[in-house]
């Protein structure tokens, strides 16, 4: 599994949107269970970066993956908050051309279950 995870991480650093859409689709589907979420938790930084993509399908897959992972793992919430995930989601929601607002709000809901997530909104 570790080798597969490393390959997936390499793919998530590609620049081709079509490849990234497929890779994030795999992450989204794989993160549906707690055990699987635990295995792909190291991909959080890459997934969070991809939430900023201008490709709506790509960013949605990345956001839903993070929603799934953060629903299962409190440690993932801390990781996302540490990577300024709350600020990223808020900035995207209030941007001139917001996308995936509903999904971003769902992720924010998960992140603000931690006190540090609430405090990041106020910063």
N, C-alpha and C positions, 0 to 999 in steps of 0.2 A: 504493500500500500504506500509506503514511504516514497518509492520510486515513482509511482503514479502521481502522487501528490506533488513531487518535485517537477514532473513534466507539466502538470496542470499549471503550476505556478509560473513556469517558463512561458507557457502559452498565454497566460493572463498578462504578460508583459509585452506581447506582440502589439503591432499597430494596426493590423487589418481588422476592421470592424466585423466582417463576416466571421472570422475565426473567433474573435472575442465574444460575439453573440453566442456561438455554439458552446464555447468554454463556460460562459456565465450561465447558460441554460443547464449545463451539467451540474454546476455548483448549486443552482436553484433547486433542481430536482433532488440532488444528493443530500442537501441540507434539511430535508423534511423530517429527519429523525434526530433525536438527541445524540445517539452514538455516531452517526454520520457527521453531524455538526461538529462534534468534538474532533473528528479526524481532519476536517477542513478549516478548523479555526486558524491555523497559520496563514491562510489565504486572506484574512481580513484586511490587511493593508492594501493588497491589490484590488480587492473588491470595492473597498471604500474609494480608492482612486478612480475606479471605473464609474462610480455614481455620478461623476462630473462630466461624463461623456455627453456630447451633443446628440449622439444616436439614442433616441428614446428607448428603443428595445434593449439596447445594451445596458443603459443606465437602470432600466426597470429590472432586468435580470439580476444585476449586481445588488440593487436595493432589496429585492425580495430575498436574495440569498442572505443578506445581513439581517433582515427581519427574522428569517427562520433561525439562523445561528443564535441571534441575541434572545430569541424566545426560549431557547433550550439551555443556554449557558450564561450564567451571570458573569463569568470571567470575560466573555466576549463583549459584554456591555462595557466593562471597564477598559478593555482594549480599544474599542471604538471611541469611547469618550476621550481616552488618552491621545488618540490620533485626531482630535478635534472634530469628531463626527457630528456632534450637535451643531457646531458652527457651520460646517459644510452643508448640512441639511437646511438650516435656517437661511443661509445665503442663497441656496438654490431655490427655495420657496419664494423668497422676496425678490428674486432677480427679475429683470425686464421680461424675460421669456421663460417662465417656470415650466417644468415638465414633471410628470410623475408625482404631482403634489400629494395625492392621496397616499401613495406608497411611502413617500418621504415622511409624512405625518405619522404613519404607522410605525416607522423606524424610530422617529422621535419619541413616540409613546413608550416604546421599549427602553430607550436610552434614559428617559426621565424617571424611570422607576428607581434609579440610583440618585442619591442626593447630588453627587458631582455632576450628573447630567442636567439637573435642574439649575445648578449654579452656573453651568456653562451657557445656558440660555440667557441668563441675566448679565453675562459679561459683554 
